Amino acid sequence: MHQVPTIFMMFAGLSLLAFGGGNVVLPQVEKDVVTRHHWITGDEFVHLYALGQLAPGPSAMYMSGIGFVVAGVPGALAAGIGFILPSTVLMMVLNSLEHIDRWRTSPWRHALAVGMAPAAIGLVAAGAIRLAQIEVTVVHGWQILVVAAIALGVIALTLWTKLNPALMVLGGGMVAVFAFA
């Protein structure tokens, strides 16, 4: 229970860095909860991330899962509220500025928005690479080929269909059940 304030503060800080969503800070979350605090293992992190992608709502639901594993319901609430509250307050303030013409037409506002997009793309890519690095420590030999095929299949389905991502995660799990069980 003594970890609840730490969970809240950690996720609140990450909230203000998560331009583009919760997946953008994925590498930092993994570094904080696995390496720095040792709250969960890398394998548990990958599993909580996958479960979070199955849940309805924001893609950052895995953070509440981490909080729950670390400190039960209070930890889940601390992680969820910590990640949502600061950015919500910040967006409310920024949206109030939208009514100021000087802000809306500012050239640096446009430049900032354009420059943040590639940074968010890089952070999401880094998160994907980090998840892959963790995953290959869990599987061995020919299983790596199955895991790679699942990942490539999901990339293709994401790019060329409108299939629900939760179905892709479940499908990947089912392929692994049949391949590894």
C-alpha positions in Angstrom: 0.0 0.0 0.0 3.0 2.3 0.6 3.7 2.2 -3.2 0.4 3.8 -4.2 1.7 7.4 -4.0 4.8 6.4 -6.0 2.6 4.7 -8.6 0.4 7.8 -8.8 3.4 10.2 -9.2 5.2 8.0 -11.7 2.2 7.7 -14.0 1.3 11.4 -13.5 4.7 12.3 -14.7 4.5 10.0 -17.7 1.1 11.5 -18.5 2.7 14.8 -19.4 5.1 13.1 -21.7 2.6 11.0 -23.6 2.0 13.1 -26.7 0.2 10.6 -29.0 -1.2 8.3 -26.3 -0.1 5.8 -23.7 1.9 3.7 -26.2 4.3 6.5 -26.7 5.7 6.2 -23.2 5.7 2.4 -23.3 9.6 2.1 -23.2 9.7 4.4 -20.2 6.9 2.6 -18.4 8.8 -0.7 -18.9 12.0 0.9 -17.7 10.3 2.3 -14.6 8.3 -0.7 -13.5 10.6 -3.5 -14.5 14.2 -2.1 -14.2 13.9 0.8 -11.8 11.3 -0.3 -9.3 11.3 -4.1 -9.9 7.6 -4.2 -9.4 7.1 -6.8 -12.2 9.2 -8.9 -14.6 9.6 -8.2 -18.3 7.4 -11.2 -19.1 4.7 -9.9 -16.8 4.9 -6.5 -18.5 4.4 -8.0 -21.9 1.4 -10.0 -20.7 -0.2 -6.9 -18.9 0.4 -4.9 -22.1 -1.4 -7.5 -24.2 -4.3 -7.7 -21.7 -4.6 -3.9 -21.7 -5.0 -4.0 -25.5 -7.9 -6.4 -25.1 -9.7 -4.1 -22.7 -12.2 -1.5 -24.0 -11.2 2.1 -23.7 -7.8 3.8 -24.0 -4.8 1.9 -25.1 -3.1 2.8 -21.8 -5.3 0.4 -19.8 -2.2 -1.7 -19.3 -1.0 0.9 -16.8 -4.0 0.2 -14.5 -3.1 -3.5 -14.8 0.4 -2.8 -13.6 -0.9 -0.7 -10.7 -3.3 -3.6 -9.8 -0.5 -6.2 -9.7 1.7 -3.9 -7.6 -0.9 -2.6 -5.1 -4.3 -4.1 -5.8 -7.3 -1.8 -6.5 -5.7 1.3 -5.0 -2.7 0.8 -7.2 -4.9 0.4 -10.3 -6.8 3.6 -9.4 -3.5 5.4 -8.7 -2.0 4.4 -12.1 -5.2 5.1 -14.0 -6.0 8.4 -12.4 -2.3 9.4 -12.3 -2.0 8.8 -16.1 -5.3 10.5 -17.1 -5.6 13.5 -14.7 -2.6 15.7 -15.5 -3.0 15.5 -19.3 -6.7 16.1 -19.0 -6.1 19.2 -16.9 -3.4 20.3 -19.4 -5.7 19.8 -22.4 -8.5 21.7 -20.7 -6.1 24.7 -20.2 -4.8 24.4 -23.8 -8.3 24.1 -25.2 -9.3 27.3 -23.4 -6.4 29.0 -25.3 -8.0 28.0 -28.6 -10.4 30.9 -28.2 -7.5 33.3 -28.3 -6.9 34.2 -31.9 -3.2 35.0 -31.4 -2.6 31.4 -30.1 -4.7 29.8 -32.9 -2.7 31.5 -35.7 0.7 31.3 -34.1 3.3 29.8 -36.5 5.2 28.2 -33.6 2.0 26.3 -32.6 1.8 24.7 -36.0 5.6 24.0 -36.0 5.3 22.4 -32.6 2.4 20.2 -33.7 4.3 19.1 -36.9 7.5 18.4 -35.0 5.8 16.3 -32.2 4.3 13.8 -34.7 7.6 12.2 -35.8 8.8 12.2 -32.2 5.6 10.3 -31.2 6.2 7.9 -34.1 9.7 7.2 -32.9 8.6 6.6 -29.4 5.9 4.1 -30.5 8.4 2.4 -32.7 10.9 2.2 -29.7 8.1 0.7 -27.6 7.4 -1.9 -30.2 11.1 -2.8 -30.5 11.3 -3.1 -26.7 8.3 -5.4 -26.5 9.8 -7.5 -29.2 13.1 -7.7 -27.3 11.3 -8.9 -24.2 9.2 -11.4 -26.1 12.2 -13.1 -27.7 13.6 -13.8 -24.3 10.4 -15.8 -23.5 10.2 -18.0 -26.6 13.0 -20.1 -28.1 14.0 -21.8 -31.3 11.2 -22.3 -33.8 8.7 -20.5 -31.5 10.4 -17.3 -32.5 9.2 -17.9 -36.1 5.6 -18.3 -34.9 5.8 -15.1 -32.8 7.3 -13.2 -35.8 4.6 -14.6 -38.1 1.9 -13.4 -35.6 3.5 -9.9 -35.4 3.8 -9.6 -39.2 0.3 -10.8 -39.7 -1.0 -8.2 -37.2 1.0 -5.5 -39.0 -0.6 -6.5 -42.3 -4.1 -6.8 -40.9 -3.7 -3.4 -39.2 -2.5 -1.7 -42.5 -5.0 -3.3 -44.9 -8.2 -4.1 -42.9 -10.3 -2.5 -40.2 -10.3 -5.5 -38.0 -10.7 -4.8 -34.3 -7.2 -4.8 -32.6 -8.7 -6.9 -29.7 -9.5 -9.6 -32.2 -6.0 -9.5 -33.5 -4.6 -9.9 -29.9 -7.0 -12.8 -29.2 -6.1 -14.4 -32.6 -2.4 -14.2 -31.8 -3.1 -15.8 -28.5 -5.0 -18.6 -30.1 -2.3 -19.2 -32.7 0.2 -19.5 -29.9 -2.1 -21.9 -28.0 -2.3 -24.2 -31.0 1.4 -23.9 -31.9 2.9 -24.2 -28.4 0.4 -26.3 -26.3 
